[in-house]
Amino acid sequence: MNPQLDRKLVAVVKGLVMDATRKANSGHPGGPMSSADFAAVLFSEFLHYDPTDTGWFDRDRFVLSCGHESSLLYALLHLVGHVSLDDLKNFRQYGSKTPGHPELGVTPGVEATTGPLGQGLAMAVGMAAAEAHLRARLGPEAVDHYTYVIASDGDLQEGVSFGAASLAGVWGLSRLVVFFDSNKIQLAGPTSRCDCTDYKKIYEGICWNVIEIDGHDHEAIRGALKSAQFSDKPTLIIGHTVMAKGTASLEGSHETHGSPLSPEEIKATKARLGLPPDETFYVPEDVVAHFRRNFPRLAARAADWRARVEKRLQADKDFAALREALTAPRSELKLAFPPLVPGEKIATRSAWGTALMALKDQLPGLIGGSADLDPSNQTEKFRKAVGNFGCDGHAARNLAFGVREFPMGAILNGIALHGGLIPFGATFLAFADYMRGALRLSALQRLPVLNVFTHDSFYVGEDGPTHQPVEHADSLRLIPDMLVFRPADATETYACLRIALTTPDKPSCLLLTRQNLPVLDPADHPNLAGGPARGAYILKDCAGEPEVVIMATGSEVHLALAAAASPELAGTRVRVVSAPCLELFDAQDAAYKSALVPPGTRLTVGVEAGRSDLWYKYLGRQAVVLGLDHFGHSAPAGVLAEKYGFTAANLVRLIREHL
């Protein structure tokens, strides 16, 4: 312990925060200066990591949920050795390693992309859940680390954090430690304007261990962290802090939240902190040495872990087999699906449920669950087979999320970020909107999360417009780097599921029917097996160049096939194209696209029980699109199909009229 160097370390970190935000003329200095004491103690004394290997598996995870405090994290990562002074000087500049909010894959040492408040804490719950599950199955000698979070008032105000924290409590994630930097200031002013919540009572009420401290008292910080490590519950450390702590004249000011300090204020503040007032990006050697004083111990701990795991791999065949299965690259997974009977009617959601039961043993790392829709999402048998995580121990693999779609999505992202597991979640497609923020961060981080959305159209029926998706499929397709699958039958469902599970760097959405659909016969459709991998393919062709190309997805593929076979179109050359994944189709070359929909085709037709707008991109502005551009109604599905024109007879009528 060296209190003098501890204070100097914090002062230097604050100096880097002030200089980086001032040079960028952009950023948030106030929050980092109130969190600096806790962060410095955590990183220099408690956080276990390998200074030479950011990917060491058994490292403690650290998530800066309040991503606007990124300058604090970058200052600490500079002291670790991952970020240079030049990187700090390029804070918030194009192409730099120090973007305005932490981004996974951009800055070494950043564990998650944060910024949208609340999601960092929720993703940390997923990381802690992954650690607990893997520790239960592989043993503490292989998995033994903590997940630490710094969160702000804004993080706790967002409902996603509370939903995730509620699950952390019931799941007993005792290795999750959250520091709540309670400086009582947010961008617009004091938190008292909008929040009277007693977070101590709230978090104790959801089964957390809560500790209140002076967030600037290093001994209190150390004591709280030690206490947290011995708790059998997740821990919330409420650190009562001062916004912009240490500034010359702006302590407690909300104006420091989102704006750099003036040069005069920085100069006066540095003098107050004992730093050279006229020197920028000041990092003395004694501070670096003090911060890194535990590096030999950290390196030795990592080396000991590697030796210990290697020894067990040699001695324990079951452990070796399980670890190999859990760490196998996604692209190399070999999956087998149950046989199907052509012509049998199966809802694609049921095909997913059958596949899930077949995959649970093939993929020991498959973990997930439903947002309280087990029977509807076809995850009920999985839950009964593998048990509920937390309630049935941490080795159980079903995650009972309750009615918490947004927390579910964020937690799945955290599990994927942690590594070693294949996460999935399920709900109705109409409720994808509830978790859109998490879906966007999933795509932004290129996380291979599987999102299963059942009840994919107005065929939901009597539940009415609140539960009948209209715009949702297209809305999901708007998210970059997201694969959206809408399979036509059980065979395509298996094919899409295979693609989703073996794609290592993109999340997937599987949109599935409530209603039964005939299983297509591979003998009649030779492209059925390999076609989905290209996103769209010729399912049923004609002799010669087509006069009409019908492109459809999901249940509407069967309408297209029925229309093409109609006697009323006898003599007309009709091609049916199934398009289960438009993102994969977009990735094909121009020659392939032209081969499917030849330029100059007399009539192109799109069919999907959702918004019609997107189809003109693929079929041209003169296309005929049978879509749904209005909200639904409460009625039996068959009645709605007639009312909305989703019948083979109506599709044939449209084609004949336009021909």
C-alpha positions in Angstrom: 0.0 0.0 0.0 1.3 3.5 -0.9 -1.5 6.1 -0.3 0.6 8.8 -1.9 1.1 6.9 -5.1 -2.5 5.9 -5.1 -3.6 9.5 -5.0 -1.0 10.3 -7.7 -2.3 7.5 -9.9 -5.9 8.8 -9.7 -4.6 12.3 -10.4 -2.7 11.2 -13.5 -5.8 9.3 -14.8 -7.9 12.4 -14.3 -5.3 14.4 -16.1 -5.5 12.0 -19.1 -9.3 12.3 -19.1 -9.2 16.1 -19.1 -6.5 16.2 -21.8 -8.1 13.6 -24.1 -11.6 15.3 -24.0 -10.1 18.8 -24.4 -7.9 17.8 -27.4 -10.9 16.1 -29.1 -13.1 19.1 -28.1 -15.7 16.4 -27.4 -16.4 14.0 -24.6 -17.5 13.5 -21.0 -14.9 14.4 -18.3 -17.2 14.7 -15.3 -18.3 11.1 -14.9 -14.8 9.6 -15.4 -13.4 11.9 -12.7 -16.1 10.7 -10.2 -15.4 7.0 -11.1 -11.7 7.3 -11.2 -11.0 6.2 -7.6 -12.9 3.0 -7.9 -11.6 2.2 -11.3 -7.9 2.8 -10.3 -8.2 0.5 -7.3 -10.0 -2.2 -9.2 -7.6 -2.2 -12.1 -4.4 -2.0 -10.1 -5.2 -4.3 -7.2 -8.2 -6.6 -7.8 -8.7 -7.3 -11.6 -7.2 -10.5 -12.7 -6.0 -10.5 -16.3 -2.9 -11.5 -18.3 -1.1 -8.2 -19.2 0.3 -9.9 -22.4 -2.9 -11.7 -23.6 -6.2 -9.9 -23.8 -7.9 -13.1 -24.8 -6.9 -15.3 -21.9 -10.0 -17.2 -21.1 -10.0 -17.1 -17.3 -9.6 -13.3 -17.0 -11.9 -11.2 -15.0 -14.4 -9.4 -17.2 -14.8 -5.6 -16.9 -17.7 -3.8 -18.5 -17.9 0.0 -18.5 -21.7 0.2 -18.7 -21.6 4.0 -18.8 -19.8 4.0 -22.1 -19.6 7.8 -22.2 -16.9 7.4 -19.6 -14.7 5.8 -22.2 -11.8 8.2 -21.6 -11.4 6.7 -18.1 -11.2 3.2 -19.6 -8.7 4.2 -22.2 -6.5 5.9 -19.6 -6.4 2.7 -17.6 -5.7 0.6 -20.7 -2.8 2.9 -21.4 -1.4 2.1 -18.0 -1.9 -1.6 -18.7 0.0 -1.2 -22.0 -2.8 -1.8 -24.5 -3.3 1.9 -25.6 -0.6 4.3 -26.5 -0.4 8.0 -25.7 -0.9 8.7 -29.4 -4.1 6.7 -29.2 -5.3 8.9 -26.3 -4.4 12.0 -28.3 -6.6 10.6 -31.1 -9.6 10.2 -28.8 -12.8 10.3 -30.8 -11.1 10.7 -34.1 -11.7 8.7 -37.3 -10.0 5.3 -37.4 -8.5 5.6 -33.9 -8.4 2.9 -31.3 -10.1 5.2 -28.8 -13.7 5.9 -30.2 -16.2 8.0 -28.3 -17.8 4.9 -26.7 -16.0 1.6 -26.1 -16.2 -0.8 -29.1 -15.5 -4.5 -29.1 -12.7 -5.3 -31.5 -11.4 -1.7 -31.8 -9.6 -1.3 -28.5 -7.6 -4.1 -26.9 -9.0 -4.8 -23.5 -12.6 -3.7 -24.3 -14.9 -6.5 -23.5 -18.2 -5.1 -24.8 -19.5 -2.3 -27.0 -21.3 0.0 -24.6 -23.0 3.4 -24.8 -26.7 2.8 -24.9 -27.2 2.9 -21.2 -28.2 -0.1 -19.2 -27.1 -2.7 -21.7 -23.6 -2.9 -20.4 -24.9 -4.0 -17.0 -27.3 -6.4 -18.7 -24.5 -7.9 -20.9 -22.4 -8.3 -17.7 -25.2 -10.4 -16.3 -24.8 -12.7 -19.3 -21.1 -12.9 -18.8 -21.5 -13.8 -15.2 -24.1 -16.4 -16.1 -21.7 -17.9 -18.7 -19.0 -18.0 -16.0 -21.2 -19.7 -13.5 -22.5 -22.3 -16.0 -19.0 -23.2 -17.3 -17.6 -23.3 -13.8 -20.3 -25.7 -12.8 -19.5 -28.0 -15.7 -15.8 -27.7 -16.1 -14.8 -27.0 -12.5 -13.3 -24.0 -10.7 -9.7 -25.0 -11.8 -10.7 -24.3 -15.4 -13.2 -21.4 -14.9 -12.8 -19.1 -11.9 -13.3 -15.4 -12.5 -15.4 -12.4 -11.7 -17.4 -9.9 -13.8 -17.0 -6.3 -12.7 -19.1 -3.3 -13.9 -19.1 0.4 -13.5 -22.6 1.8 -13.9 -24.0 5.3 -13.8 -27.3 6.8 -12.7 -28.5 6.5 -16.3 -27.7 2.8 -16.4 -29.8 2.1 -13.5 -32.7 4.3 -14.8 -32.9 2.2 -17.9 -35.4 -0.7 -17.4 -33.2 -3.2 -19.2 -30.7 -3.1 -16.3 -33.3 -3.8 -13.7 -34.8 -6.7 -15.6 -31.3 -8.3 -16.0 -30.4 -7.6 -12.4 -33.6 -9.3 -11.3 -32.5 -12.4 -13.1 -29.0 -12.1 -11.7 -30.5 -12.2 -8.2 -32.7 -15.3 -8.8 -29.8 -17.0 -10.6 -27.5 -16.4 -7.7 -24.6 -14.8 -9.8 -22.3 -14.2 -6.8 -19.4 -13.3 -9.0 -21.0 -10.3 -10.5 -19.9 -7.0 -8.9 -21.4 -3.7 -9.9 -20.1 -0.3 -8.8 -22.9 2.3 -9.0 -21.1 5.6 -9.4 -23.8 7.6 -7.6 -22.7 11.2 -8.3 -26.4 12.2 -8.5 -25.8 14.2 -11.7 -26.8 13.4 -15.3 -26.5 15.3 -18.5 -29.5 17.5 -18.0 -29.0 18.3 -14.3 -29.4 16.7 -10.9 -31.0 13.2 -10.8 -33.4 14.4 -8.2 -35.4 16.0 -11.0 -36.4 12.6 -12.3 -35.5 9.9 -9.8 -36.3 9.3 -6.2 -35.5 5.5 -6.2 -33.9 4.0 -3.2 -31.5 1.6 -5.0 -30.4 0.0 -1.8 -33.9 -1.2 -1.0 -34.6 -2.1 -4.7 -31.5 -4.3 -5.1 -31.8 -5.9 -1.7 -35.4 -6.7 -2.8 -34.1 -8.6 -5.8 -31.7 -10.8 -3.9 -28.5 -8.7 -4.2 -25.9 -7.9 -1.6 -25.7 -4.1 -1.3 -22.8 -2.1 0.2 -22.8 1.7 0.5 -19.5 3.5 0.6 -17.8 6.8 0.0 -16.8 6.2 -3.6 -13.6 8.3 -3.2 -12.3 6.4 -0.1 -9.8 3.8 -1.2 -9.9 1.8 1.9 -13.7 1.7 1.7 -13.5 0.6 -1.9 -11.0 -2.2 -1.1 -13.3 -3.4 1.8 -16.3 -3.4 -0.4 -14.6 -5.4 -3.2 -13.3 -7.9 -0.7 -16.7 -8.3 0.9 -18.3 -8.7 -2.6 -15.9 -11.6 -3.4 -17.2 -13.5 -0.4 -20.9 -12.9 -1.0 -23.2 -15.6 -2.1 -25.2 -13.0 -4.0 -24.4 -10.5 -6.8 -23.1 -7.3 -5.3 -24.1 -3.7 -5.9 -21.5 -1.3 -4.4 -23.2 2.1 -4.2 -20.4 4.6 -4.3 -21.5 8.1 -3.2 -19.3 10.3 -5.3 -18.9 13.9 -6.6 -19.3 14.7 -10.2 -16.0 16.0 -11.7 -14.2 15.3 -8.4 -11.0 17.2 -8.1 -11.8 20.0 -10.5 -10.9 23.5 -9.4 -14.3 25.1 -9.6 -16.8 22.6 -11.2 -17.2 19.8 -8.6 -20.8 18.7 -8.7 -21.6 20.5 -11.9 -23.8 18.8 -14.5 -22.0 21.0 -17.2 -19.0 18.7 -16.9 -21.1 15.6 -17.9 -21.0 16.1 -21.7 -18.5 18.9 -22.4 -14.7 19.2 -22.1 -13.3 21.5 -19.4 -11.9 24.8 -20.5 -8.1 25.2 -20.7 -8.2 27.5 -17.7 -10.2 25.0 -15.6 -7.9 22.2 -16.7 -4.8 24.2 -15.7 -6.2 25.1 -12.3 -7.4 21.5 -11.7 -4.0 20.0 -12.5 -2.4 22.4 -10.0 -4.9 21.3 -7.4 -4.2 17.7 -8.1 -0.4 18.1 -8.0 0.1 17.7 -11.7 2.3 19.9 -13.9 -0.3 22.5 -15.0 1.2 23.2 -18.4 2.0 19.6 -19.4 -0.5 17.5 -21.3 -0.8 13.7 -21.3 1.5 13.5 -18.3 2.3 9.9 -17.2 5.3 9.7 -14.9 7.3 6.4 -14.6 6.6 6.0 -10.9 2.8 6.0 -11.5 3.3 3.4 -14.3 5.4 1.2 -12.0 2.9 1.6 -9.2 0.0 0.6 -11.4 1.9 -2.4 -12.8 3.3 -3.6 -9.4 1.1 -6.7 -9.5 1.9 -7.7 -13.1 4.4 -10.5 -12.1 1.7 -12.0 -9.9 -1.0 -11.7 -12.7 1.3 -13.3 -15.3 2.1 -16.1 -12.9 -1.5 -16.7 -12.2 -2.3 -17.0 -15.9 0.6 -19.3 -16.5 -0.4 -21.5 -13.6 -3.9 -21.7 -15.0 -2.6 -22.8 -18.4 -0.4 -25.5 -16.8 -3.3 -26.7 -14.6 -5.8 -26.9 -17.5 -3.3 -28.7 -19.7 -2.5 -31.2 -17.0 -6.2 -32.0 -16.6 -6.7 -32.2 -20.4 -4.1 -35.0 -20.4 -5.5 -36.8 -17.4 -9.3 -36.5 -17.8 -10.7 -37.6 -21.1 -14.3 -36.5 -20.3 -13.1 -33.0 -19.4 -11.0 -32.9 -22.6 -14.0 -34.0 -24.7 -16.3 -31.5 -23.1 -13.8 -28.6 -23.4 -13.2 -29.4 -27.0 -16.9 -29.5 -27.8 -17.4 -26.1 -26.0 -14.5 -24.4 -27.8 -15.0 -25.8 -31.3 -15.2 -23.1 -33.9 -18.8 -22.4 -35.0 -18.0 -22.8 -38.6 -16.8 -26.4 -38.0 -19.9 -27.7 -36.2 -21.4 -30.8 -37.7 -25.2 -31.0 -37.1 -27.7 -33.8 -37.7 -31.4 -33.2 -37.8 -34.4 -35.6 -37.4 -35.9 -37.1 -40.6 -38.9 -35.5 -42.2 -41.8 -37.0 -44.1 -42.7 -35.1 -47.3 -46.3 -33.9 -47.4 -46.7 -34.1 -43.6 -47.9 -30.8 -42.2 -45.6 -29.2 -39.6 -45.4 -25.7 -38.3 -41.9 -24.3 -38.7 -41.9 -23.5 -35.0 -42.5 -27.2 -34.3 -39.7 -28.1 -36.6 -37.5 -25.8 -34.5 -38.6 -27.5 -31.3 -37.8 -30.9 -32.7 -34.4 -29.7 -33.9 -33.7 -28.2 -30.5 -34.2 -31.5 -28.8 -31.9 -33.2 -31.4 -29.2 -30.5 -31.0 -29.1 -30.3 -27.2 -26.8 -33.4 -27.1 -24.8 -32.6 -30.2 -24.1 -29.1 -28.9 -23.3 -29.3 -25.1 -22.7 -25.5 -25.1 -26.2 -24.7 -26.4 -27.9 -22.6 -23.7 -31.0 -20.4 -23.7 -34.7 -20.2 -23.3 -37.9 -18.3 -23.9 -39.3 -15.0 -22.6 -42.1 -16.9 -20.7 -43.5 -18.5 -23.9 -42.1 -22.0 -23.5 -45.0 -24.0 -25.1 -45.6 -21.5 -27.9 -41.9 -21.1 -28.7 -41.4 -24.9 -28.5 -38.7 -24.7 -25.8 -40.8 -26.5 -23.1 -39.3 -30.0 -23.8 -35.8 -28.5 -23.8 -36.5 -26.9 -20.4 -37.7 -30.2 -18.9 -34.8 -32.1 -20.3 -31.9 -29.7 -19.2 -33.4 -28.0 -16.1 -33.6 -24.3 -15.2 -30.4 -22.4 -14.7 -30.1 -21.2 -11.2 -33.1 -22.9 -9.7 -31.8 -26.4 -10.7 -28.1 -25.4 -10.3 -25.8 -23.5 -12.5 -25.1 -26.6 -14.7 -28.7 -26.5 -16.0 -29.1 -25.0 -19.5 -32.5 -23.5 -19.8 -32.7 -19.8 -19.1 -36.1 -18.8 -17.7 -36.1 -15.2 -18.7 -39.7 -14.4 -17.7 -41.4 -11.6 -19.5 -38.2 -9.7 -20.1 -37.5 -9.6 -23.9 -34.9 -6.7 -23.8 -33.0 -8.1 -20.9 -33.0 -11.5 -22.6 -31.4 -10.1 -25.7 -28.8 -8.2 -23.8 -28.0 -11.2 -21.6 -27.6 -13.4 -24.7 -25.1 -10.9 -26.0 -23.2 -11.1 -22.8 -23.1 -14.9 -23.0 -21.7 -14.7 -26.5 -19.2 -12.1 -25.5 -17.9 -14.4 -22.7 -17.3 -17.3 -25.0 -17.6 -21.0 -24.7 -21.4 -21.3 -25.2 -24.0 -21.0 -27.9 -26.8 -18.7 -26.7 -30.4 -18.6 -28.0 -33.6 -16.8 -27.0 -37.2 -17.0 -28.1 -40.3 -14.9 -28.1 -43.1 -13.9 -30.5 -42.0 -11.9 -33.6 -44.3 -9.0 -32.6 -42.2 -8.6 -29.5 -38.9 -8.3 -31.3 -39.5 -4.5 -31.0 -39.0 -4.9 -27.2 -35.5 -6.2 -27.7 -34.4 -4.2 -30.7 -31.7 -2.3 -28.8 -30.1 -5.6 -27.9 -30.5 -6.9 -31.4 -28.7 -3.8 -32.8 -25.8 -4.2 -30.3 -25.6 -7.9 -31.2 -25.2 -7.1 -34.9 -22.8 -4.2 -34.1 -20.6 -6.6 -32.1 -21.0 -9.4 -34.7 -22.1 -11.8 -32.0 -23.4 -15.2 -33.2 -26.6 -15.2 -31.1 -29.7 -17.1 -32.3 -33.0 -15.3 -31.9 -36.0 -17.4 -32.5 -39.2 -15.5 -33.2 -42.4 -17.6 -33.6 -45.9 -16.5 -34.6 -44.5 -14.7 -37.6 -47.6 -13.2 -39.4 -51.3 -12.4 -39.3 -51.8 -16.2 -39.2 -51.6 -15.8 -35.4 -55.3 -15.1 -35.8 -57.5 -14.4 -32.9 -54.9 -12.6 -30.7 -55.4 -9.7 -33.1 -53.2 -6.8 -34.3 -51.1 -6.4 -31.1 -49.7 -9.9 -31.7 -49.7 -10.0 -35.5 -46.4 -8.9 -37.1 -46.6 -6.7 -40.1 -43.5 -4.5 -40.3 -41.3 -6.7 -38.1 -39.5 -8.8 -40.7 -38.5 -5.8 -42.8 -37.6 -3.9 -39.7 -35.1 -6.7 -38.7 -33.7 -6.8 -42.2 -32.8 -3.1 -41.9 -30.2 -3.9 -39.2 -26.7 -4.3 -40.8 -24.9 -7.6 -40.3 -28.0 -9.4 -39.1 -29.2 -12.6 -40.9 -33.0 -12.8 -41.0 -34.4 -16.2 -42.0 -38.0 -17.0 -42.8 -38.1 -20.6 -43.9 -40.9 -22.1 -46.1 -41.2 -25.5 -44.3 -39.5 -27.8 -41.9 -36.7 -28.7 -44.4 -35.8 -25.1 -44.9 -36.0 -24.5 -41.1 -33.3 -27.1 -40.6 -31.2 -25.6 -43.3 -31.6 -22.1 -41.9 -30.8 -23.3 -38.4 -27.7 -25.0 -39.7 -26.5 -21.7 -41.3 -27.3 -19.7 -38.2 -25.5 -22.0 -35.8 -22.4 -22.3 -38.0 -22.0 -18.6 -38.8 -19.3 -17.3 -36.5 -19.7 -13.6 -36.8 -23.3 -12.6 -37.2 -26.5 -12.9 -35.2 -29.5 -14.6 -36.7 -33.2 -14.2 -36.5 -35.4 -17.2 -37.3 -39.0 -16.2 -38.1 -41.3 -19.2 -37.7 -45.0 -20.0 -38.3 -47.7 -20.9 -35.8 -49.7 -22.7 -38.5 -48.8 -26.0 -40.1 -47.2 -26.1 -43.5 -46.6 -29.1 -45.8 -43.0 -30.5 -45.8 -41.6 -30.0 -49.3 -40.5 -33.1 -51.1 -36.8 -33.0 -52.1 -37.6 -35.2 -55.1 -39.8 -32.5 -56.5 -37.5 -29.7 -55.5 -33.8 -30.7 -56.1 -32.4 -27.3 -54.9 -34.1 -27.6 -51.5 -31.0 -29.0 -49.8 -28.4 -26.4 -50.8 -30.5 -23.5 -52.0 -31.0 -21.7 -48.6 -27.3 -21.2 -48.2 -27.5 -18.7 -51.1 -30.4 -16.9 -49.5 -32.7 -17.3 -52.5 -33.0 -20.1 -55.0 -35.2 -21.7 -57.7 -37.6 -23.9 -55.8 -39.8 -24.8 -58.8 -38.8 -24.0 -62.4 -40.4 -24.0 -65.8 -39.2 -25.1 -69.2 -37.3 -22.3 -70.8 -36.9 -18.7 -69.7 -39.7 -17.8 -67.3 -42.4 -15.3 -68.2 -43.3 -14.9 -64.5 -41.0 -15.1 -61.5 -42.7 -15.4 -58.1 -40.4 -14.8 -55.2 -41.8 -15.6 -51.7 -40.7 -16.4 -48.2 -42.1 -18.5 -45.4 -45.7 -19.7 -45.5 -46.3 -17.7 -48.7 -43.9 -20.0 -50.7 -46.8 -22.5 -50.6 -49.1 -19.9 -52.1 -46.6 -19.3 -54.9 -46.3 -23.1 -55.6 -50.1 -23.5 -55.7 -50.5 -20.5 -58.0 -47.7 -21.8 -60.4 -49.5 -25.1 -60.6 -53.0 -23.5 -61.2 -54.7 -24.6 -64.4 -55.5 -21.0 -65.0 -51.8 -20.3 -65.6 -51.3 -23.4 -67.8 -49.2 -22.4 -70.8 -47.5 -19.6 -68.8 -43.9 -20.3 -67.9 -43.8 -19.6 -64.1 -40.7 -19.9 -61.9 -41.0 -20.0 -58.1 -38.1 -18.6 -56.1 -37.9 -19.3 -52.3 -36.0 -16.5 -50.5 -35.5 -17.6 -46.9 -32.7 -15.1 -46.2 -32.4 -11.9 -48.2 -29.1 -10.9 -46.6 -27.5 -14.0 -48.0 -29.0 -13.4 -51.3 -27.6 -9.8 -51.3 -24.2 -11.3 -50.9 -24.4 -13.3 -54.1 -22.9 -12.0 -57.3 -24.8 -10.3 -60.1 -24.7 -13.3 -62.3 -26.5 -15.5 -59.8 -29.1 -12.8 -59.1 -29.8 -12.4 -62.8 -30.1 -16.1 -63.3 -32.8 -16.3 -60.7 -34.7 -13.2 -61.9 -33.7 -12.7 -65.5 -33.7 -9.0 -66.7 -36.7 -8.5 -68.9 -38.9 -11.0 -67.3 -42.4 -10.2 -68.3 -43.8 -10.2 -64.8 -42.1 -10.4 -61.4 -44.2 -11.1 -58.3 -43.4 -10.9 -54.6 -45.4 -12.6 -51.9 -44.9 -12.1 -48.1 -47.4 -11.6 -45.3 -45.8 -8.3 -44.3 -44.8 -4.9 -45.6 -44.5 -4.9 -49.4 -41.9 -2.1 -49.8 -38.7 -4.1 -49.7 -39.7 -6.5 -52.6 -39.3 -3.8 -55.2 -35.6 -3.8 -54.5 -35.4 -7.4 -55.8 -38.1 -7.4 -58.4 -38.1 -4.0 -59.9 -40.5 -1.0 -59.5 -43.0 -2.6 -61.9 -43.4 -5.8 -59.8 -46.7 -7.0 -58.4 -46.4 -7.5 -54.6 -48.9 -9.3 -52.5 -48.1 -7.9 -49.1 -49.7 -6.5 -46.0 -49.4 -2.8 -45.4 -51.9 -2.4 -42.6 -52.4 -3.7 -39.1 -54.3 -7.0 -38.7 -57.6 -7.9 -37.0 -58.8 -10.4 -34.4 -60.3 -13.3 -36.3 -59.5 -16.9 -37.2 -56.4 -17.2 -39.5 -58.4 -18.6 -42.4 -60.8 -15.8 -42.4 -58.0 -13.2 -42.4 -56.3 -15.0 -45.3 -59.4 -14.6 -47.3 -60.0 -11.0 -46.3 -56.4 -10.0 -47.0 -56.2 -11.9 -50.3 -53.6 -14.5 -49.2 -55.1 -17.3 -51.3 -53.8 -19.1 -54.3 -56.9 -18.0 -56.2 -56.3 -14.3 -55.5 -52.6 -14.6 -56.4 -53.5 -16.2 -59.7 -56.0 -13.4 -60.3 -53.3 -10.7 -59.7 -50.9 -12.5 -62.1 -53.4 -12.9 -64.9 -54.6 -9.2 -64.6 -51.0 -7.9 -64.9 -50.1 -10.3 -67.7 
